[in-house]
């Protein structure tokens, strides 16, 4: 049996797709597995039949190694039959969802890989914040991952004002963005999400602590697997019952990656505002009289005209400006980081050449 056929038979239950490429340097007798969880002391892998612990090869742990190239939850990896199991190769990723890590120094943090759908959860209680949805959509845009907005706790909120908020949110999202308002404790209510969770499908859960990610996971599983907790009354925030990312096979055939609540969503600098939920604002800016319009007091500013008429929501405009400025700063950080890496490589090559010229090749 060919390696491709072996992989398809074994790994279909944990999200393998036939079009997932296999590097030509992976030996025919290699075992292929998927990263199910990542811990400080190693990884948990699954091969469709069992789960086991593995360690990364030393090259992944080198001081100058790019953290974004290390194994991450969702990755398919090549391992051997030795004990302890060692991850030798990360197979090419079909999709990658990432954010910038916390801190001043630029670093790209992988959220999940090889996923098809991002289920963005937001509660209809005090967690409701359309501006946060825009930030999530910006992070997802361009990754090849389809966003699905899931507004949770519909059983708790019957306020007509909140219904108006939901309608306003739908109106500002791109027309093709899927939005669901549901009670994640109800198996019948979450059934529409199952079309994204069939055999070979992989989805990741995103949202704040207390938004209902673990509750949704338990409902889709049909059993209590993930710990859940009540939210704080004064701000509807959760208490981080999920402490690490974990890939979970579902009875429907798909895979779900549950993640801890994200308190900070820093941009990587690679996002595109036009590809997120701001296409209308980007189009408006093109209608301004001057190409370098700052949208302040310039004559013929289409953006200011839309704000004055109420066609453009002022809070949404301010969020756009905030994200635009943050994206610009992240772009500069990314450029500096890439320039620093390029400079380090040049110095290393120059030093290597000097050593060879002085001592010869060994």
Buried (B, 14 or more C-beta within 10 A) or exposed (E): EEBEEBBBEBBBBBBBBEEBEBEEEBEEEBBBBBBBBBEEEBBBBBBBEEBBEBBBBEEBEEEEEEEBEBBBBBBBBBBEEEEEBBBBBBBEBBBBBBBBBEEEEBBBBBBBBBBBBBBBBBBBBBBBEBEBBBBBBBBBBEBEBBBBBBBBBBEEBEEEEBEEBBEEBBEBBBEEBBBBBBBBBEEEBBEEBBEBBEBBBBBBBBBBBBBBBBBBBBBBBEEEEBEBBEBEEEEBBBEEBBEEBBBBBBEBBBBBBBBBBBEEBBBBBBBEBEBBBBEBBBEBBEEBEEEEBEBEEBEEBBBBBBBEEEEBBEEBBEBBEEBBEBBEEBBEBBEEBEEEEEEEEEEEEEEEEEEEEEEEEE
